[in-house]
Amino acid sequence: MAHKVYIILLLGIVIGCTNDDKTLLLQQKIDLLEQQVDSLTKELAVSKTVTDNPWFDKNQAPKLLRYPIPDPEQFIDSSLRATPEVIPSEAVLGGRMTFKNIQVLGDKWVIADYEDGHVMGQSIFSYSWNDNEKLEFTPLLTTEK
């Protein structure tokens, strides 16, 4: 009878240790996963700070812009929108051509699409400073949709 008690006691200790080992292994896995989540969260935060435009590196801006402009990409976008006369397509039925999407392609070019509600097109423009210290846009390639 004493042997049975010792065996039961020994089995209880072994089972208790096994559960502790499982708990320890699970805790280690949890810790590892938490470290991975933290690492990926930091990586995601860094990637969000990278520019949304892979074609326009903010370091290229000083090559073109003579004055300190806080957001050169927005400045170029606004300058093109302010000059709809450079759109190479003519509006029809009394419409007016306006730019819709503009994407800066580095320190020399912009791609933009435009429409008047009837006619749609897309062009690549070069841009540079003119003598009046304003950006000047020249269409290089145009397609109508």
Secondary structure as UniProt FT lines:
FT   HELIX           2..49
FT   TURN            54..55
FT   HELIX           58..60
FT   HELIX           61..64
FT   HELIX           72..81
FT   HELIX           84..86
FT   TURN            93..94
FT   STRAND          98..105
FT   TURN            106..108
FT   STRAND          109..115
FT   STRAND          120..129
FT   TURN            131..132
FT   STRAND          135..144
//
